[in-house]
Amino acid sequence: MIGCNDGPEQPDTAALPPPVPVMSYRILATHPHDTSSFTEGLEFYQNTLLESTGEHGKSKLIRTDLASGKALQEVSLDPKLFGEGLTVLNDTLYQLTYKENRVLVYDARTFNKIGELPLKGEGWGLTNDGKSLIASNGSSDLFFYDPKGFTLQKTLPVRESGSVVLNINELEYVNGFIYANQWQYSYILKIDANTGEVVSKLDLTDLVNKVKATEPWMDTLNGIAYDPTTKKFYITGKNWSKLYEIQFGN
């Protein structure tokens, strides 16, 4: 019979990219975290924890004692500024602002402000690979900047199994990979810093649900820091009461 149809055409599943693997993790310890801190950036520097917090009139740059959660040193931002991600490169600390188009620059050892740089568009997360500053703006792209003048070097689209990744937020660069929070999601993505491909991800839904069950006022998961000395990750969220020390698996 001409034009015989054996049934509806089936999708070519072999052509679909496989889902990325989900990493395992273990919570090794918990540490106190100031619930007034609307966490936007988190990073270790010289064995101490640095944190950038947001919200107008409440934004700060903080050097924190990990054991107690208390501030060892802090700088309040101008009330007109909304603090965002931070990173340290060559003993210089860079702190993004949200919609104010400014990057605040400090001496990382003293917190003395040494200048400002222009920022085009919104500032969300910030990290560095030892050469370039790497920023997010809530889109599906990462932006590599020259630290001297914050001029754009390249834009890196981020994809997961062929699909666009949304809401890229806080960032941490570790050994060729960028770990990223997704705003309003309970995931941490592990992104190849060269290709922009998500190679695996951490699903922290159980932890987030546990946190919100006991303290429902707490905001979204946000904040990733890596201690190169202990090789441990530390995560928290906006206004969370705890900072979690985590060991990532494969």
C-alpha positions as CSV (number, residue, x, y, z in Angstrom):
1,M,0.0,0.0,0.0
2,I,1.4,3.4,-1.0
3,G,1.6,5.9,1.9
4,C,1.2,3.3,4.7
5,N,1.6,4.9,8.1
6,D,2.7,2.6,10.9
7,G,1.8,5.1,13.6
8,P,2.9,8.4,14.9
9,E,6.5,9.4,14.4
10,Q,8.5,8.8,17.6
11,P,11.0,11.4,18.8
12,D,14.6,10.6,18.3
13,T,15.6,10.2,21.9
14,A,19.2,9.5,20.9
15,A,19.5,13.1,19.8
16,L,18.4,14.5,23.2
17,P,21.2,15.4,25.5
18,P,21.2,13.3,28.7
19,P,20.3,15.0,32.0
20,V,23.3,16.2,34.0
21,P,24.3,14.0,36.9
22,V,23.2,15.1,40.4
23,M,26.1,15.4,42.9
24,S,25.9,13.8,46.3
25,Y,26.9,15.8,49.4
26,R,27.4,15.4,53.1
27,I,26.8,18.1,55.8
28,L,29.9,18.0,58.0
29,A,29.1,20.8,60.4
30,T,26.9,23.8,61.0
31,H,28.0,27.3,62.0
32,P,26.0,30.3,63.2
33,H,25.0,32.9,60.7
34,D,23.6,36.4,61.3
35,T,19.9,36.4,60.4
36,S,20.1,40.1,59.6
37,S,22.5,39.3,56.7
38,F,20.7,39.3,53.4
39,T,23.5,37.2,51.8
40,E,24.6,38.2,48.3
41,G,28.3,37.2,48.3
42,L,30.5,34.8,50.3
43,E,34.2,34.1,50.0
44,F,37.2,32.9,52.0
45,Y,40.3,35.2,52.2
46,Q,43.3,34.4,54.3
47,N,41.4,31.8,56.3
48,T,38.5,34.2,57.2
49,L,35.1,34.4,55.8
50,L,34.0,37.5,53.9
51,E,30.4,38.3,53.2
52,S,28.5,40.9,51.2
53,T,24.9,41.7,52.1
54,G,22.2,43.4,50.3
55,E,19.1,45.6,50.8
56,H,19.1,49.4,50.7
57,G,20.1,50.9,54.1
58,K,21.3,47.4,55.3
59,S,24.1,46.5,52.8
60,K,27.5,45.7,54.4
61,L,30.9,44.2,53.8
62,I,31.7,41.9,56.7
63,R,34.7,39.9,57.9
64,T,33.2,37.1,60.0
65,D,34.4,34.7,62.6
66,L,33.3,31.3,61.4
67,A,32.9,29.7,64.8
68,S,30.7,32.4,66.4
69,G,29.1,34.0,63.3
70,K,30.0,37.4,64.7
71,A,31.5,40.2,62.7
72,L,35.2,40.8,63.2
73,Q,35.1,43.9,60.9
74,E,32.4,45.5,58.9
75,V,31.8,48.4,56.5
76,S,28.3,49.8,55.9
77,L,27.5,50.9,52.4
78,D,25.9,54.1,51.4
79,P,22.1,53.7,52.1
80,K,21.5,54.3,48.4
81,L,23.5,51.3,47.4
82,F,22.4,47.6,47.4
83,G,25.3,45.3,47.9
84,E,25.8,42.2,45.8
85,G,28.5,39.6,45.0
86,L,32.1,40.0,46.0
87,T,35.5,38.5,45.3
88,V,39.2,39.0,46.1
89,L,41.9,39.1,43.5
90,N,45.5,40.0,44.3
91,D,44.5,41.3,47.7
92,T,42.0,43.6,46.1
93,L,38.3,43.2,47.1
94,Y,35.6,43.9,44.5
95,Q,32.0,44.3,45.6
96,L,29.1,44.6,43.1
97,T,26.1,46.8,43.5
98,Y,22.7,45.8,42.2
99,K,21.3,48.5,40.0
100,E,23.6,51.4,40.8
101,N,26.2,50.6,38.1
102,R,29.1,50.7,40.4
103,V,31.8,48.3,41.6
104,L,33.2,49.1,45.0
105,V,37.0,48.4,45.4
106,Y,38.7,47.9,48.7
107,D,42.0,46.8,50.1
108,A,41.0,43.3,51.2
109,R,43.4,43.3,54.2
110,T,42.1,46.5,55.7
111,F,38.6,47.1,54.1
112,N,39.8,50.6,53.2
113,K,38.0,51.7,50.1
114,I,40.4,52.5,47.3
115,G,38.1,53.3,44.4
116,E,35.1,52.6,42.2
117,L,34.7,51.1,38.8
118,P,31.8,51.4,36.3
119,L,29.4,48.5,35.9
120,K,27.0,48.2,32.9
121,G,23.8,46.6,33.8
122,E,22.8,44.8,37.0
123,G,25.3,43.2,39.4
124,W,24.5,39.8,41.0
125,G,27.3,37.3,41.6
126,L,31.0,37.7,41.4
127,T,34.1,35.4,41.5
128,N,37.5,35.2,39.7
129,D,39.7,32.7,38.0
130,G,43.0,34.3,39.1
131,K,43.1,36.5,36.0
132,S,39.6,37.8,35.2
133,L,36.6,38.8,37.3
134,I,33.6,36.7,36.5
135,A,30.1,38.2,37.1
136,S,26.5,37.2,36.7
137,N,23.5,39.5,36.2
138,G,20.6,37.1,36.7
139,S,20.5,36.0,33.1
140,S,21.8,32.8,31.5
141,D,25.3,34.4,30.8
142,L,28.5,34.8,32.7
143,F,30.7,37.9,32.0
144,F,34.5,38.0,32.2
145,Y,36.0,41.4,33.0
146,D,39.4,42.9,33.2
147,P,40.0,43.7,36.9
148,K,41.9,47.0,36.1
149,G,39.0,48.8,34.6
150,F,36.1,46.3,34.6
151,T,36.0,46.3,30.8
152,L,34.2,43.3,29.3
153,Q,36.5,40.6,27.9
154,K,34.0,38.0,26.9
155,T,30.5,36.7,27.5
156,L,30.0,33.0,28.2
157,P,26.4,31.5,27.7
158,V,25.5,28.8,30.2
159,R,23.6,25.7,29.1
160,E,22.3,22.6,30.8
161,S,21.7,19.6,28.5
162,G,21.2,22.0,25.6
163,S,18.8,24.3,27.4
164,V,19.2,27.8,28.6
165,V,20.0,28.2,32.3
166,L,18.0,31.0,34.1
167,N,18.7,33.2,37.2
168,I,22.4,32.6,37.6
169,N,23.3,34.3,40.9
170,E,26.1,33.9,43.5
171,L,29.3,32.4,42.1
172,E,32.5,30.5,43.3
173,Y,35.3,29.5,41.0
174,V,37.2,26.3,42.0
175,N,39.7,24.4,39.8
176,G,38.3,25.2,36.4
177,F,34.6,25.1,37.4
178,I,32.2,27.8,38.4
179,Y,29.7,26.8,41.1
180,A,26.5,28.9,40.9
181,N,23.4,29.5,42.8
182,Q,20.1,29.8,40.8
183,W,17.9,32.5,42.3
184,Q,14.6,31.0,43.6
185,Y,15.9,27.5,42.9
186,S,17.4,25.0,45.4
187,Y,20.3,24.0,43.0
188,I,24.0,24.7,42.9
189,L,25.3,24.3,39.3
190,K,28.8,23.1,38.5
191,I,29.7,24.9,35.3
192,D,32.7,24.3,33.0
193,A,34.4,27.7,33.0
194,N,35.7,27.2,29.4
195,T,32.6,25.9,27.7
196,G,29.7,27.2,29.9
197,E,28.2,23.7,30.1
198,V,26.7,22.5,33.3
199,V,28.5,19.3,34.0
200,S,26.6,18.4,37.3
201,K,24.5,20.0,39.9
202,L,23.7,19.8,43.6
203,D,20.0,19.4,44.6
204,L,19.6,21.0,48.0
205,T,15.8,20.8,48.1
206,D,15.7,18.7,51.2
207,L,17.9,21.1,53.1
208,V,16.0,24.1,52.0
209,N,12.7,22.5,53.0
210,K,14.1,21.6,56.4
211,V,15.3,25.2,57.0
212,K,11.9,26.7,56.0
213,A,10.0,24.2,58.1
214,T,11.6,25.5,61.3
215,E,12.2,29.1,60.2
216,P,9.6,29.9,57.5
217,W,10.6,33.6,57.3
218,M,14.0,32.7,55.8
219,D,14.7,33.7,52.2
220,T,16.2,31.8,49.2
221,L,19.3,29.7,49.2
222,N,22.3,32.0,48.3
223,G,26.0,32.0,49.1
224,I,28.8,29.7,48.2
225,A,32.3,29.8,49.6
226,Y,35.2,27.4,49.2
227,D,38.1,27.2,51.7
228,P,41.2,26.1,49.7
229,T,42.9,25.1,52.9
230,T,40.3,22.6,54.1
231,K,38.8,21.9,50.6
232,K,35.3,22.3,52.1
233,F,32.4,24.3,50.7
234,Y,30.2,26.5,52.8
235,I,26.7,27.5,51.9
236,T,23.9,29.6,53.4
237,G,20.9,31.7,52.4
238,K,19.5,35.1,52.7
239,N,18.7,35.7,56.4
240,W,19.5,32.1,57.3
241,S,20.5,31.3,60.9
242,K,23.1,28.7,59.9
243,L,26.1,28.3,57.6
244,Y,26.5,24.7,56.4
245,E,29.9,23.1,55.9
246,I,29.6,20.7,53.1
247,Q,31.6,18.0,51.4
248,F,30.6,17.6,47.7
249,G,30.6,14.1,46.2
250,N,30.8,13.1,42.6
